Amino acid sequence: MHERDGFYQTTGSNRRDSRCTCYTRRKKEVGGWLMFFYYQIFASIALFLLQGIWRFREYLPSWWESEWDHIIFLGAVLPRLFAFVLVGAVSTLLLYHRDWFWVRNLKVALFAAIVLLAFSLLVDLAYFPSSIFTNCLRLIMLAAWLIYFIVSKRVHHVFRTRDWDKFGSQITTDS
C-alpha cells in the first residue's frame, strides 16, 4: 500500500470514529451534539493552521502585486481565523469550568464570530469570489451552533442546573 493511500484511509477512518464517538457518548455530559461541537471547532482551527502552513507564501507581502492586495487578503483571512480561535478558547474555558457564565460568554463569542465572518464574506464578495461558498458554510455552521447553545436541553442541564446525571438517560437528543 502506498503511504499516501494509508494517510487518506486513516483520515477517513478518524472522521467515522469521531461520529461514532459522539454517538456512543450521547448519554454522557459532554457527548452527542455537544461533543460534535468541540470536534468541529477544533478540526476547523486545525484546518486553518494547516492551510496557513501549506499556503504560507500567500501571507507574505512579496506574493502579491501590491501592498493593498496583501492587506485585503489579510483582511479577509485573519478575521475568520480570529473568530474560530476566539470560539475555541472560550469553549475550552467552558469545558474546563463547566459554568453557565462561560456558556453566556460562548454565545457572545459565537455572535462575535458570526459578525467577523460576515465582514470577511463582504471582502470575499468584492475580492475573492471563489472563497464565498466555503466561508458561507462556516458562517452557517457558527450560526447553527449559536442556536444550539440557546435551545439545547443538554447545555442547560450540564452547565446551568448541573443535573445531567438525572436526565441524561431520558433525553436521547440535544433538542
Buried (B, 14 or more C-beta within 10 A) or exposed (E): EEEEEEEEEEEEEEEEEBEEBBEEBBBBBBBBBBBBBBBBBBEBBEEBEEEEEEEEEBBEEEEBEEEEEBEBBBBBBEBBBBBBBBBBBBBBBBBEEBBBEBBBBBBEBBEBBBBBBBBBBEBBBEEBEEBEEEBBEBBEBBBBBBEBBEEBEBBBBBBEEBEBEEBBEEBEEBE
